[in-house]
Amino acid sequence: MKYQVQISPQALDEAEEGYLWIREKAPLAAARWYSRLMQAIDSLERNPESYPLAPEAEAFAVELRQMLFGKRSGIYRILFTVHGNVVRVHHVRHGAQQFLEPPEKEN
């Protein structure tokens, strides 16, 4: 089964932030990084459920999964959910960032 991959505006913004940060130090590497990142995201059209649940999945009460992308200190977490035949990428976060937390409930 082939899945349809959708990338949220938030995830696109976060990917662009990563690209701009890398570009400051290595412009050519940044373009290659961004291209490989988008290829990795596109690869979620095949077997997205083979990726593990993200550590914060329990706090969100959804099957939030993660794909790790990159090497050494440049690892990014691609956070996504699967609903039917749709994979929705919600975030692209550097591995050093704190885990996501659900919004606080108002009383």
DRENZALO-196245 format. One record per atom (N, C-alpha, C): residue number from 0; residue in three letters; atom name; x, y, z. Coordinates in pm, 1 decimal, m for minus. Layout:
<pts>
<resi:NUM&resn:ala&name:CA&x:X&y:Y&z:Z>
...
</pts>
This chain:
<pts>
<resi:0&resn:met&name:N&x:84.3&y:m118.5&z:0.0>
<resi:0&resn:met&name:CA&x:0.0&y:0.0&z:0.0>
<resi:0&resn:met&name:C&x:88.2&y:124.0&z:0.0>
<resi:1&resn:lys&name:N&x:55.7&y:217.5&z:m84.8>
<resi:1&resn:lys&name:CA&x:128.9&y:343.7&z:m92.0>
<resi:1&resn:lys&name:C&x:49.9&y:449.3&z:m15.7>
<resi:2&resn:tyr&name:N&x:119.2&y:522.4&z:69.8>
<resi:2&resn:tyr&name:CA&x:56.3&y:624.8&z:152.6>
<resi:2&resn:tyr&name:C&x:74.8&y:762.2&z:88.7>
<resi:3&resn:gln&name:N&x:m17.6&y:851.2&z:117.7>
<resi:3&resn:gln&name:CA&x:m5.9&y:990.9&z:75.2>
<resi:3&resn:gln&name:C&x:62.5&y:1067.1&z:188.5>
<resi:4&resn:val&name:N&x:170.1&y:1137.0&z:157.5>
<resi:4&resn:val&name:CA&x:245.3&y:1210.9&z:259.2>
<resi:4&resn:val&name:C&x:206.1&y:1358.3&z:252.9>
<resi:5&resn:gln&name:N&x:164.3&y:1412.8&z:367.4>
<resi:5&resn:gln&name:CA&x:130.2&y:1554.6&z:379.7>
<resi:5&resn:gln&name:C&x:223.2&y:1616.5&z:483.5>
<resi:6&resn:ile&name:N&x:277.4&y:1731.8&z:451.3>
<resi:6&resn:ile&name:CA&x:368.8&y:1801.1&z:542.9>
<resi:6&resn:ile&name:C&x:299.7&y:1926.7&z:593.2>
<resi:7&resn:ser&name:N&x:290.9&y:1939.5&z:724.9>
<resi:7&resn:ser&name:CA&x:223.6&y:2056.5&z:783.0>
<resi:7&resn:ser&name:C&x:307.4&y:2182.5&z:759.5>
<resi:8&resn:pro&name:N&x:243.2&y:2298.6&z:759.5>
<resi:8&resn:pro&name:CA&x:318.4&y:2424.5&z:748.4>
<resi:8&resn:pro&name:C&x:423.9&y:2437.3&z:859.4>
<resi:9&resn:gln&name:N&x:390.3&y:2391.4&z:980.1>
<resi:9&resn:gln&name:CA&x:484.9&y:2396.2&z:1092.2>
<resi:9&resn:gln&name:C&x:610.4&y:2315.0&z:1060.0>
<resi:10&resn:ala&name:N&x:592.0&y:2193.5&z:1007.4>
<resi:10&resn:ala&name:CA&x:706.2&y:2107.8&z:973.9>
<resi:10&resn:ala&name:C&x:790.4&y:2171.2&z:863.0>
<resi:11&resn:leu&name:N&x:725.3&y:2232.0&z:764.1>
<resi:11&resn:leu&name:CA&x:800.5&y:2299.5&z:657.2>
<resi:11&resn:leu&name:C&x:881.4&y:2415.9&z:713.0>
<resi:12&resn:asp&name:N&x:821.2&y:2492.5&z:804.5>
<resi:12&resn:asp&name:CA&x:894.0&y:2603.8&z:867.8>
<resi:12&resn:asp&name:C&x:1014.2&y:2552.8&z:945.8>
<resi:13&resn:glu&name:N&x:996.1&y:2443.8&z:1018.8>
<resi:13&resn:glu&name:CA&x:1105.7&y:2388.2&z:1098.1>
<resi:13&resn:glu&name:C&x:1216.9&y:2333.8&z:1008.4>
<resi:14&resn:ala&name:N&x:1180.0&y:2273.0&z:896.1>
<resi:14&resn:ala&name:CA&x:1280.7&y:2224.2&z:800.9>
<resi:14&resn:ala&name:C&x:1359.2&y:2341.5&z:743.1>
<resi:15&resn:glu&name:N&x:1289.3&y:2449.4&z:712.6>
<resi:15&resn:glu&name:CA&x:1356.4&y:2567.9&z:659.5>
<resi:15&resn:glu&name:C&x:1450.7&y:2628.7&z:763.6>
<resi:16&resn:glu&name:N&x:1408.4&y:2631.3&z:889.3>
<resi:16&resn:glu&name:CA&x:1495.5&y:2681.5&z:995.9>
<resi:16&resn:glu&name:C&x:1624.0&y:2599.0&z:1003.6>
<resi:17&resn:gly&name:N&x:1611.2&y:2466.9&z:993.8>
<resi:17&resn:gly&name:CA&x:1729.0&y:2379.6&z:994.4>
<resi:17&resn:gly&name:C&x:1819.0&y:2408.9&z:876.3>
<resi:18&resn:tyr&name:N&x:1758.4&y:2425.4&z:758.2>
<resi:18&resn:tyr&name:CA&x:1834.5&y:2457.8&z:637.5>
<resi:18&resn:tyr&name:C&x:1911.2&y:2589.4&z:655.0>
<resi:19&resn:leu&name:N&x:1843.2&y:2692.5&z:704.0>
<resi:19&resn:leu&name:CA&x:1907.5&y:2823.8&z:720.4>
<resi:19&resn:leu&name:C&x:2021.4&y:2818.3&z:821.8>
<resi:20&resn:trp&name:N&x:2002.7&y:2740.3&z:927.7>
<resi:20&resn:trp&name:CA&x:2107.5&y:2728.0&z:1029.2>
<resi:20&resn:trp&name:C&x:2230.3&y:2660.1&z:968.4>
<resi:21&resn:ile&name:N&x:2210.0&y:2554.1&z:893.6>
<resi:21&resn:ile&name:CA&x:2322.1&y:2483.3&z:830.9>
<resi:21&resn:ile&name:C&x:2386.4&y:2571.4&z:724.3>
<resi:22&resn:arg&name:N&x:2305.2&y:2646.2&z:649.6>
<resi:22&resn:arg&name:CA&x:2356.6&y:2731.5&z:542.0>
<resi:22&resn:arg&name:C&x:2454.5&y:2837.0&z:592.4>
<resi:23&resn:glu&name:N&x:2435.7&y:2884.9&z:715.7>
<resi:23&resn:glu&name:CA&x:2527.8&y:2983.7&z:772.0>
<resi:23&resn:glu&name:C&x:2669.7&y:2928.9&z:779.2>
<resi:24&resn:lys&name:N&x:2681.8&y:2800.1&z:802.1>
<resi:24&resn:lys&name:CA&x:2812.8&y:2738.0&z:819.2>
<resi:24&resn:lys&name:C&x:2863.0&y:2670.0&z:692.1>
<resi:25&resn:ala&name:N&x:2771.1&y:2613.3&z:613.5>
<resi:25&resn:ala&name:CA&x:2810.9&y:2536.5&z:494.9>
<resi:25&resn:ala&name:C&x:2699.7&y:2542.3&z:390.0>
<resi:26&resn:pro&name:N&x:2702.3&y:2644.5&z:303.9>
<resi:26&resn:pro&name:CA&x:2593.9&y:2663.0&z:206.5>
<resi:26&resn:pro&name:C&x:2569.4&y:2541.7&z:115.1>
<resi:27&resn:leu&name:N&x:2672.7&y:2480.1&z:62.9>
<resi:27&resn:leu&name:CA&x:2652.6&y:2366.0&z:m26.9>
<resi:27&resn:leu&name:C&x:2597.5&y:2245.4&z:48.7>
<resi:28&resn:ala&name:N&x:2646.7&y:2223.6&z:167.8>
<resi:28&resn:ala&name:CA&x:2597.9&y:2111.5&z:248.9>
<resi:28&resn:ala&name:C&x:2451.4&y:2132.5&z:286.3>
<resi:29&resn:ala&name:N&x:2411.5&y:2257.5&z:306.3>
<resi:29&resn:ala&name:CA&x:2272.6&y:2286.4&z:345.0>
<resi:29&resn:ala&name:C&x:2176.0&y:2244.8&z:234.7>
<resi:30&resn:ala&name:N&x:2210.2&y:2273.1&z:111.7>
<resi:30&resn:ala&name:CA&x:2123.0&y:2235.6&z:m0.1>
<resi:30&resn:ala&name:C&x:2112.0&y:2083.2&z:m10.4>
<resi:31&resn:arg&name:N&x:2223.1&y:2013.0&z:5.8>
<resi:31&resn:arg&name:CA&x:2220.8&y:1866.1&z:2.7>
<resi:31&resn:arg&name:C&x:2139.1&y:1811.9&z:119.1>
<resi:32&resn:trp&name:N&x:2157.2&y:1871.8&z:238.3>
<resi:32&resn:trp&name:CA&x:2082.5&y:1828.1&z:356.5>
<resi:32&resn:trp&name:C&x:1932.8&y:1840.9&z:333.7>
<resi:33&resn:tyr&name:N&x:1890.1&y:1955.8&z:282.8>
<resi:33&resn:tyr&name:CA&x:1747.5&y:1979.9&z:261.7>
<resi:33&resn:tyr&name:C&x:1690.1&y:1881.3&z:159.8>
<resi:34&resn:ser&name:N&x:1764.0&y:1858.0&z:53.6>
<resi:34&resn:ser&name:CA&x:1719.0&y:1763.2&z:m48.2>
<resi:34&resn:ser&name:C&x:1704.0&y:1622.8&z:10.1>
<resi:35&resn:arg&name:N&x:1802.8&y:1578.6&z:88.2>
<resi:35&resn:arg&name:CA&x:1795.5&y:1445.9&z:150.6>
<resi:35&resn:arg&name:C&x:1682.5&y:1439.4&z:254.0>
<resi:36&resn:leu&name:N&x:1660.5&y:1548.6&z:326.6>
<resi:36&resn:leu&name:CA&x:1550.5&y:1552.3&z:423.5>
<resi:36&resn:leu&name:C&x:1417.0&y:1531.3&z:353.3>
<resi:37&resn:met&name:N&x:1395.3&y:1602.1&z:243.3>
<resi:37&resn:met&name:CA&x:1269.0&y:1588.4&z:169.7>
<resi:37&resn:met&name:C&x:1255.7&y:1447.4&z:110.1>
<resi:38&resn:gln&name:N&x:1365.8&y:1388.0&z:67.7>
<resi:38&resn:gln&name:CA&x:1361.4&y:1250.1&z:17.7>
<resi:38&resn:gln&name:C&x:1322.4&y:1153.9&z:130.5>
<resi:39&resn:ala&name:N&x:1377.4&y:1177.1&z:248.8>
<resi:39&resn:ala&name:CA&x:1345.3&y:1092.3&z:364.0>
<resi:39&resn:ala&name:C&x:1196.8&y:1105.1&z:396.8>
<resi:40&resn:ile&name:N&x:1145.0&y:1226.6&z:397.3>
<resi:40&resn:ile&name:CA&x:1003.1&y:1247.3&z:425.4>
<resi:40&resn:ile&name:C&x:918.4&y:1178.0&z:318.4>
<resi:41&resn:asp&name:N&x:955.7&y:1193.3&z:192.3>
<resi:41&resn:asp&name:CA&x:881.3&y:1128.4&z:84.3>
<resi:41&resn:asp&name:C&x:882.6&y:976.4&z:98.0>
<resi:42&resn:ser&name:N&x:990.2&y:921.9&z:155.9>
<resi:42&resn:ser&name:CA&x:999.8&y:776.2&z:170.1>
<resi:42&resn:ser&name:C&x:895.8&y:720.6&z:267.2>
<resi:43&resn:leu&name:N&x:830.9&y:808.0&z:343.2>
<resi:43&resn:leu&name:CA&x:726.5&y:763.7&z:435.3>
<resi:43&resn:leu&name:C&x:603.9&y:710.2&z:361.3>
<resi:44&resn:glu&name:N&x:600.9&y:727.0&z:230.1>
<resi:44&resn:glu&name:CA&x:489.7&y:671.3&z:152.9>
<resi:44&resn:glu&name:C&x:493.6&y:518.6&z:152.5>
<resi:45&resn:arg&name:N&x:605.8&y:462.2&z:196.9>
<resi:45&resn:arg&name:CA&x:620.6&y:316.9&z:205.7>
<resi:45&resn:arg&name:C&x:646.8&y:277.7&z:350.8>
<resi:46&resn:asn&name:N&x:563.8&y:197.2&z:407.4>
<resi:46&resn:asn&name:CA&x:580.9&y:139.0&z:541.3>
<resi:46&resn:asn&name:C&x:603.0&y:239.7&z:655.1>
<resi:47&resn:pro&name:N&x:523.2&y:344.0&z:666.5>
<resi:47&resn:pro&name:CA&x:545.2&y:440.7&z:775.1>
<resi:47&resn:pro&name:C&x:525.7&y:379.7&z:913.9>
<resi:48&resn:glu&name:N&x:444.1&y:276.2&z:921.8>
<resi:48&resn:glu&name:CA&x:417.7&y:215.9&z:1052.2>
<resi:48&resn:glu&name:C&x:532.3&y:128.4&z:1100.8>
<resi:49&resn:ser&name:N&x:636.0&y:115.0&z:1019.6>
<resi:49&resn:ser&name:CA&x:753.7&y:39.4&z:1064.2>
<resi:49&resn:ser&name:C&x:843.2&y:124.1&z:1154.9>
<resi:50&resn:tyr&name:N&x:817.2&y:255.3&z:1160.9>
<resi:50&resn:tyr&name:CA&x:896.1&y:343.5&z:1247.2>
<resi:50&resn:tyr&name:C&x:840.1&y:340.3&z:1388.9>
<resi:51&resn:pro&name:N&x:926.8&y:357.9&z:1487.9>
<resi:51&resn:pro&name:CA&x:881.6&y:348.4&z:1627.2>
<resi:51&resn:pro&name:C&x:798.2&y:468.8&z:1670.0>
<resi:52&resn:leu&name:N&x:725.4&y:447.4&z:1778.4>
<resi:52&resn:leu&name:CA&x:654.2&y:559.0&z:1839.3>
<resi:52&resn:leu&name:C&x:756.2&y:656.9&z:1895.9>
<resi:53&resn:ala&name:N&x:724.2&y:785.1&z:1889.5>
<resi:53&resn:ala&name:CA&x:809.9&y:888.2&z:1947.4>
<resi:53&resn:ala&name:C&x:799.8&y:880.1&z:2099.5>
<resi:54&resn:pro&name:N&x:904.4&y:920.6&z:2169.7>
<resi:54&resn:pro&name:CA&x:900.3&y:914.3&z:2316.3>
<resi:54&resn:pro&name:C&x:782.0&y:989.4&z:2378.3>
<resi:55&resn:glu&name:N&x:738.0&y:1096.3&z:2314.9>
<resi:55&resn:glu&name:CA&x:628.1&y:1174.6&z:2371.9>
<resi:55&resn:glu&name:C&x:490.3&y:1128.9&z:2325.0>
<resi:56&resn:ala&name:N&x:481.9&y:1020.4&z:2252.3>
<resi:56&resn:ala&name:CA&x:353.7&y:972.9&z:2197.8>
<resi:56&resn:ala&name:C&x:249.8&y:950.4&z:2307.0>
<resi:57&resn:glu&name:N&x:290.3&y:893.9&z:2417.7>
<resi:57&resn:glu&name:CA&x:196.3&y:864.6&z:2526.0>
<resi:57&resn:glu&name:C&x:131.9&y:992.1&z:2580.8>
<resi:58&resn:ala&name:N&x:208.3&y:1100.0&z:2588.2>
<resi:58&resn:ala&name:CA&x:156.3&y:1226.1&z:2640.8>
<resi:58&resn:ala&name:C&x:50.3&y:1286.8&z:2548.6>
<resi:59&resn:phe&name:N&x:56.5&y:1252.7&z:2420.9>
<resi:59&resn:phe&name:CA&x:m39.2&y:1306.7&z:2324.3>
<resi:59&resn:phe&name:C&x:m155.4&y:1212.3&z:2298.1>
<resi:60&resn:ala&name:N&x:m148.8&y:1091.9&z:2348.6>
<resi:60&resn:ala&name:CA&x:m254.3&y:991.6&z:2330.5>
<resi:60&resn:ala&name:C&x:m283.5&y:964.2&z:2183.2>
<resi:61&resn:val&name:N&x:m182.2&y:974.9&z:2099.4>
<resi:61&resn:val&name:CA&x:m192.1&y:937.4&z:1957.8>
<resi:61&resn:val&name:C&x:m67.0&y:857.8&z:1922.4>
<resi:62&resn:glu&name:N&x:m73.3&y:786.8&z:1812.4>
<resi:62&resn:glu&name:CA&x:43.9&y:712.0&z:1767.9>
<resi:62&resn:glu&name:C&x:138.1&y:805.1&z:1691.9>
<resi:63&resn:leu&name:N&x:204.1&y:892.1&z:1766.1>
<resi:63&resn:leu&name:CA&x:301.0&y:983.9&z:1708.7>
<resi:63&resn:leu&name:C&x:429.9&y:905.3&z:1686.5>
<resi:64&resn:arg&name:N&x:470.9&y:894.7&z:1562.2>
<resi:64&resn:arg&name:CA&x:589.7&y:816.5&z:1527.6>
<resi:64&resn:arg&name:C&x:704.0&y:909.4&z:1491.9>
<resi:65&resn:gln&name:N&x:824.7&y:852.9&z:1490.3>
<resi:65&resn:gln&name:CA&x:939.5&y:934.2&z:1453.5>
<resi:65&resn:gln&name:C&x:1032.7&y:859.6&z:1359.9>
<resi:66&resn:met&name:N&x:1087.6&y:934.5&z:1268.3>
<resi:66&resn:met&name:CA&x:1194.9&y:887.7&z:1181.3>
<resi:66&resn:met&name:C&x:1316.4&y:971.9&z:1217.4>
<resi:67&resn:leu&name:N&x:1428.7&y:908.9&z:1243.7>
<resi:67&resn:leu&name:CA&x:1551.0&y:982.8&z:1271.3>
<resi:67&resn:leu&name:C&x:1623.0&y:1007.3&z:1139.5>
<resi:68&resn:phe&name:N&x:1669.9&y:1130.1&z:1121.5>
<resi:68&resn:phe&name:CA&x:1736.8&y:1169.1&z:998.2>
<resi:68&resn:phe&name:C&x:1865.4&y:1242.9&z:1033.0>
<resi:69&resn:gly&name:N&x:1974.3&y:1204.6&z:971.4>
<resi:69&resn:gly&name:CA&x:2101.6&y:1273.2&z:991.3>
<resi:69&resn:gly&name:C&x:2202.1&y:1186.7&z:1062.6>
<resi:70&resn:lys&name:N&x:2312.2&y:1249.9&z:1100.0>
<resi:70&resn:lys&name:CA&x:2423.3&y:1178.8&z:1163.9>
<resi:70&resn:lys&name:C&x:2476.5&y:1258.4&z:1283.3>
<resi:71&resn:arg&name:N&x:2536.9&y:1185.6&z:1372.5>
<resi:71&resn:arg&name:CA&x:2605.5&y:1240.3&z:1490.7>
<resi:71&resn:arg&name:C&x:2526.7&y:1351.8&z:1558.7>
<resi:72&resn:ser&name:N&x:2583.5&y:1471.4&z:1563.5>
<resi:72&resn:ser&name:CA&x:2516.6&y:1582.6&z:1633.2>
<resi:72&resn:ser&name:C&x:2413.2&y:1651.3&z:1544.8>
<resi:73&resn:gly&name:N&x:2397.3&y:1604.3&z:1421.3>
<resi:73&resn:gly&name:CA&x:2302.0&y:1665.5&z:1330.0>
<resi:73&resn:gly&name:C&x:2178.8&y:1580.0&z:1306.6>
<resi:74&resn:ile&name:N&x:2136.1&y:1506.9&z:1409.1>
<resi:74&resn:ile&name:CA&x:2018.5&y:1421.5&z:1392.9>
<resi:74&resn:ile&name:C&x:1891.6&y:1504.1&z:1414.3>
<resi:75&resn:tyr&name:N&x:1798.6&y:1484.6&z:1322.3>
<resi:75&resn:tyr&name:CA&x:1667.4&y:1548.1&z:1331.7>
<resi:75&resn:tyr&name:C&x:1561.5&y:1440.3&z:1348.4>
<resi:76&resn:arg&name:N&x:1453.9&y:1476.9&z:1415.0>
<resi:76&resn:arg&name:CA&x:1341.0&y:1386.3&z:1436.5>
<resi:76&resn:arg&name:C&x:1225.2&y:1432.4&z:1349.1>
<resi:77&resn:ile&name:N&x:1181.4&y:1346.8&z:1259.5>
<resi:77&resn:ile&name:CA&x:1065.2&y:1373.9&z:1177.2>
<resi:77&resn:ile&name:C&x:947.9&y:1308.7&z:1249.0>
<resi:78&resn:leu&name:N&x:857.8&y:1389.6&z:1300.8>
<resi:78&resn:leu&name:CA&x:745.5&y:1340.8&z:1381.0>
<resi:78&resn:leu&name:C&x:619.3&y:1338.9&z:1296.2>
<resi:79&resn:phe&name:N&x:552.2&y:1223.2&z:1292.7>
<resi:79&resn:phe&name:CA&x:438.3&y:1207.3&z:1204.2>
<resi:79&resn:phe&name:C&x:334.0&y:1112.4&z:1262.5>
<resi:80&resn:thr&name:N&x:213.7&y:1120.4&z:1207.0>
<resi:80&resn:thr&name:CA&x:105.9&y:1028.1&z:1241.8>
<resi:80&resn:thr&name:C&x:57.4&y:962.6&z:1112.7>
<resi:81&resn:val&name:N&x:m8.3&y:847.3&z:1130.1>
<resi:81&resn:val&name:CA&x:m65.4&y:774.2&z:1016.8>
<resi:81&resn:val&name:C&x:m214.6&y:757.3&z:1042.9>
<resi:82&resn:his&name:N&x:m295.3&y:803.5&z:948.4>
<resi:82&resn:his&name:CA&x:m441.3&y:789.2&z:957.7>
<resi:82&resn:his&name:C&x:m488.1&y:732.2&z:823.9>
<resi:83&resn:gly&name:N&x:m529.7&y:606.5&z:825.2>
<resi:83&resn:gly&name:CA&x:m571.0&y:542.5&z:700.4>
<resi:83&resn:gly&name:C&x:m452.3&y:534.5&z:605.8>
<resi:84&resn:asn&name:N&x:m466.7&y:593.5&z:487.4>
<resi:84&resn:asn&name:CA&x:m356.4&y:592.2&z:391.2>
<resi:84&resn:asn&name:C&x:m283.6&y:727.0&z:383.8>
<resi:85&resn:val&name:N&x:m300.5&y:810.1&z:488.2>
<resi:85&resn:val&name:CA&x:m237.0&y:942.4&z:491.0>
<resi:85&resn:val&name:C&x:m133.6&y:948.5&z:603.2>
<resi:86&resn:val&name:N&x:m12.7&y:989.8&z:566.7>
<resi:86&resn:val&name:CA&x:93.5&y:1017.1&z:663.9>
<resi:86&resn:val&name:C&x:101.6&y:1168.0&z:676.3>
<resi:87&resn:arg&name:N&x:85.8&y:1216.9&z:796.8>
<resi:87&resn:arg&name:CA&x:91.6&y:1362.4&z:821.0>
<resi:87&resn:arg&name:C&x:216.5&y:1392.7&z:902.4>
<resi:88&resn:val&name:N&x:309.6&y:1467.7&z:841.9>
<resi:88&resn:val&name:CA&x:431.8&y:1509.1&z:910.8>
<resi:88&resn:val&name:C&x:398.9&y:1636.5&z:987.2>
<resi:89&resn:his&name:N&x:414.7&y:1630.0&z:1119.9>
<resi:89&resn:his&name:CA&x:378.0&y:1742.5&z:1205.9>
<resi:89&resn:his&name:C&x:496.4&y:1831.3&z:1241.1>
<resi:90&resn:his&name:N&x:613.7&y:1769.2&z:1260.2>
<resi:90&resn:his&name:CA&x:731.3&y:1846.4&z:1303.6>
<resi:90&resn:his&name:C&x:858.7&y:1787.2&z:1246.7>
<resi:91&resn:val&name:N&x:957.7&y:1874.8&z:1230.2>
<resi:91&resn:val&name:CA&x:1095.4&y:1836.4&z:1199.3>
<resi:91&resn:val&name:C&x:1179.5&y:1907.0&z:1304.7>
<resi:92&resn:arg&name:N&x:1228.8&y:1830.8&z:1402.5>
<resi:92&resn:arg&name:CA&x:1296.3&y:1890.4&z:1517.9>
<resi:92&resn:arg&name:C&x:1437.1&y:1834.9&z:1533.7>
<resi:93&resn:his&name:N&x:1530.0&y:1922.5&z:1569.8>
<resi:93&resn:his&name:CA&x:1665.9&y:1877.0&z:1598.4>
<resi:93&resn:his&name:C&x:1661.6&y:1784.3&z:1718.5>
<resi:94&resn:gly&name:N&x:1742.2&y:1680.3&z:1714.5>
<resi:94&resn:gly&name:CA&x:1742.9&y:1581.3&z:1821.6>
<resi:94&resn:gly&name:C&x:1777.2&y:1638.0&z:1958.0>
<resi:95&resn:ala&name:N&x:1845.9&y:1752.5&z:1963.6>
<resi:95&resn:ala&name:CA&x:1883.4&y:1812.4&z:2091.6>
<resi:95&resn:ala&name:C&x:1768.8&y:1892.3&z:2154.4>
<resi:96&resn:gln&name:N&x:1663.7&y:1918.2&z:2077.6>
<resi:96&resn:gln&name:CA&x:1550.5&y:1992.6&z:2133.1>
<resi:96&resn:gln&name:C&x:1474.0&y:1905.0&z:2231.4>
<resi:97&resn:gln&name:N&x:1411.6&y:1970.5&z:2327.8>
<resi:97&resn:gln&name:CA&x:1329.5&y:1897.6&z:2424.6>
<resi:97&resn:gln&name:C&x:1213.2&y:1831.1&z:2352.5>
<resi:98&resn:phe&name:N&x:1162.9&y:1724.6&z:2410.6>
<resi:98&resn:phe&name:CA&x:1046.4&y:1656.7&z:2355.3>
<resi:98&resn:phe&name:C&x:928.4&y:1751.5&z:2355.1>
<resi:99&resn:leu&name:N&x:837.0&y:1729.4&z:2262.2>
<resi:99&resn:leu&name:CA&x:714.1&y:1808.4&z:2256.2>
<resi:99&resn:leu&name:C&x:630.6&y:1782.9&z:2380.6>
<resi:100&resn:glu&name:N&x:557.2&y:1882.6&z:2421.6>
<resi:100&resn:glu&name:CA&x:464.4&y:1867.8&z:2532.7>
<resi:100&resn:glu&name:C&x:326.3&y:1909.8&z:2484.0>
<resi:101&resn:pro&name:N&x:224.0&y:1837.7&z:2527.0>
<resi:101&resn:pro&name:CA&x:89.4&y:1877.3&z:2485.4>
<resi:101&resn:pro&name:C&x:54.0&y:2013.0&z:2545.1>
<resi:102&resn:pro&name:N&x:m32.7&y:2087.4&z:2479.3>
<resi:102&resn:pro&name:CA&x:m72.7&y:2217.1&z:2535.5>
<resi:102&resn:pro&name:C&x:m143.2&y:2196.1&z:2668.6>
<resi:103&resn:glu&name:N&x:m123.5&y:2293.0&z:2756.9>
<resi:103&resn:glu&name:CA&x:m186.6&y:2283.0&z:2889.0>
<resi:103&resn:glu&name:C&x:m336.0&y:2303.1&z:2873.7>
<resi:104&resn:lys&name:N&x:m410.7&y:2225.4&z:2949.1>
<resi:104&resn:lys&name:CA&x:m555.7&y:2238.3&z:2946.2>
<resi:104&resn:lys&name:C&x:m598.2&y:2354.5&z:3035.3>
<resi:105&resn:glu&name:N&x:m693.2&y:2433.7&z:2985.0>
<resi:105&resn:glu&name:CA&x:m743.8&y:2543.9&z:3064.8>
<resi:105&resn:glu&name:C&x:m851.4&y:2493.3&z:3157.9>
<resi:106&resn:asn&name:N&x:m856.8&y:2546.7&z:3279.0>
<resi:106&resn:asn&name:CA&x:m959.0&y:2506.0&z:3376.2>
<resi:106&resn:asn&name:C&x:m1085.4&y:2583.7&z:3357.5>
</pts>
